[in-house]
């Protein structure tokens, strides 16, 4: 079959297998919201399952001054240009594409892959039942692109550990590391600069609230 026919047949097989287990499909991703998490299976070769707390993108879009994204379809969290890359849970067997590849093979491949992803999702929830408290450990080269760390930074901030997030960013920037996200409004500032500014404003606001003589005691 031609590449166009292969893509069409593979997408149909993936959609059918995903639908059977309650996963939705949009373009090259299948996704599911479960127990406060956003799970995303990417149609790569090999396919990859990622996860992030559902609140992570909302908080990031507030910080990055793109709050309008929160009203977009849920699938934007998986394939949007300014959505956060999730934490990899697992990667799966590669799809074999050759002269023998046919609809039967593609159906079997996606059925097996999505069943494995579904099982891995359930295991992840079992091991991490509280999405609000989940803080992923992420290894990065602090001298290079550290964008993958954004999910951890959002989790730290969400859990009141802003100082740790700020310390990480300052250390990375000192070593020459960076975030690939840049705003068209402030081209000289990357995503890390936005987080630093947001945390600084939050801390200042907190100080003003504590000094407010008219604030009622609760």
MOKA-V633078 format. One record per backbone hydrogen bond with DSSP energy under -0.5 kcal/mol. NH is the residue of the N-H (numbers start at 1). CO is the residue of the C=O. E is the energy in kcal/mol with one decimal. If there is no record, write none. Layout:
nh=NH co=CO e=E
nh=NH co=CO e=E
//
This chain:
nh=6 co=2 e=-2.7
nh=7 co=3 e=-2.6
nh=8 co=4 e=-2.2
nh=9 co=5 e=-2.5
nh=10 co=6 e=-2.7
nh=11 co=7 e=-2.5
nh=12 co=8 e=-1.9
nh=13 co=9 e=-2.1
nh=14 co=10 e=-2.6
nh=15 co=11 e=-2.5
nh=16 co=12 e=-2.1
nh=17 co=13 e=-2.2
nh=18 co=14 e=-2.4
nh=19 co=15 e=-2.5
nh=20 co=16 e=-1.6
nh=21 co=17 e=-0.6
nh=21 co=18 e=-1.2
nh=22 co=19 e=-1.3
nh=23 co=18 e=-2.7
nh=24 co=31 e=-2.6
nh=26 co=29 e=-2.4
nh=29 co=26 e=-2.0
nh=30 co=41 e=-2.2
nh=31 co=24 e=-2.1
nh=32 co=39 e=-2.1
nh=34 co=32 e=-0.6
nh=34 co=37 e=-1.9
nh=37 co=34 e=-1.8
nh=38 co=52 e=-3.0
nh=39 co=32 e=-3.0
nh=39 co=37 e=-0.6
nh=40 co=50 e=-2.5
nh=41 co=30 e=-3.5
nh=42 co=40 e=-0.6
nh=42 co=48 e=-2.9
nh=43 co=28 e=-3.2
nh=44 co=42 e=-2.2
nh=47 co=93 e=-0.6
nh=48 co=42 e=-1.3
nh=49 co=90 e=-2.9
nh=50 co=40 e=-2.9
nh=51 co=87 e=-1.5
nh=52 co=38 e=-1.1
nh=54 co=36 e=-3.0
nh=56 co=53 e=-1.4
nh=58 co=54 e=-0.6
nh=59 co=55 e=-2.5
nh=60 co=56 e=-2.4
nh=61 co=57 e=-3.1
nh=62 co=58 e=-1.7
nh=63 co=59 e=-2.4
nh=64 co=60 e=-3.0
nh=65 co=62 e=-0.9
nh=66 co=61 e=-3.7
nh=69 co=66 e=-1.9
nh=70 co=67 e=-1.6
nh=71 co=68 e=-1.5
nh=72 co=69 e=-1.6
nh=76 co=73 e=-2.1
nh=77 co=74 e=-1.8
nh=78 co=75 e=-2.1
nh=79 co=75 e=-1.7
nh=80 co=76 e=-2.3
nh=83 co=80 e=-1.3
nh=87 co=51 e=-3.3
nh=89 co=49 e=-3.1
nh=90 co=49 e=-1.1
nh=92 co=47 e=-2.2
nh=97 co=95 e=-0.7
nh=98 co=96 e=-0.6
nh=101 co=98 e=-1.5
nh=106 co=102 e=-2.2
nh=107 co=103 e=-2.5
nh=108 co=104 e=-2.0
nh=109 co=105 e=-2.8
nh=110 co=106 e=-2.4
nh=111 co=107 e=-1.9
nh=112 co=108 e=-2.2
nh=113 co=109 e=-2.4
nh=114 co=110 e=-2.5
nh=115 co=111 e=-1.8
nh=116 co=112 e=-2.0
nh=117 co=113 e=-2.3
nh=118 co=114 e=-2.5
nh=119 co=115 e=-2.1
nh=120 co=116 e=-2.6
nh=121 co=117 e=-2.3
nh=122 co=118 e=-2.1
nh=123 co=119 e=-2.3
nh=124 co=120 e=-2.3
nh=125 co=121 e=-2.3
nh=126 co=122 e=-2.0
nh=127 co=123 e=-2.1
nh=128 co=124 e=-2.2
nh=131 co=35 e=-0.5
nh=131 co=129 e=-0.8
nh=133 co=130 e=-0.6
nh=134 co=130 e=-0.9
nh=138 co=136 e=-0.5
nh=140 co=138 e=-0.5
nh=142 co=140 e=-1.0
nh=144 co=141 e=-2.2
nh=146 co=178 e=-3.5
nh=149 co=146 e=-2.0
nh=150 co=147 e=-2.2
nh=151 co=148 e=-0.8
nh=153 co=149 e=-2.4
nh=154 co=150 e=-2.6
nh=155 co=151 e=-2.0
nh=156 co=152 e=-2.5
nh=157 co=153 e=-2.4
nh=158 co=154 e=-2.7
nh=159 co=155 e=-1.6
nh=160 co=157 e=-1.9
nh=161 co=156 e=-3.2
nh=164 co=161 e=-0.7
nh=165 co=161 e=-1.3
nh=166 co=162 e=-2.7
nh=167 co=163 e=-2.4
nh=168 co=164 e=-2.1
nh=169 co=165 e=-2.2
nh=170 co=166 e=-2.5
nh=171 co=167 e=-2.1
nh=172 co=168 e=-2.6
nh=173 co=169 e=-2.9
nh=174 co=170 e=-1.8
nh=175 co=171 e=-1.3
nh=176 co=172 e=-0.6
nh=176 co=173 e=-0.7
nh=177 co=142 e=-0.7
nh=177 co=172 e=-2.7
nh=178 co=144 e=-2.0
nh=183 co=186 e=-0.7
nh=183 co=189 e=-0.9
nh=189 co=186 e=-1.9
nh=191 co=181 e=-1.7
nh=193 co=190 e=-0.7
nh=194 co=190 e=-1.5
nh=195 co=191 e=-1.8
nh=196 co=192 e=-2.4
nh=197 co=193 e=-2.4
nh=198 co=194 e=-2.5
nh=199 co=195 e=-2.8
nh=200 co=196 e=-2.2
nh=201 co=197 e=-2.2
nh=202 co=198 e=-2.2
nh=203 co=199 e=-2.4
nh=204 co=200 e=-2.1
nh=205 co=201 e=-2.6
nh=206 co=202 e=-2.3
nh=207 co=203 e=-1.9
nh=208 co=204 e=-2.2
nh=209 co=205 e=-2.3
nh=210 co=206 e=-1.8
nh=211 co=207 e=-1.5
nh=212 co=208 e=-0.7
nh=212 co=209 e=-0.6
nh=213 co=211 e=-0.6
nh=215 co=212 e=-1.2
//
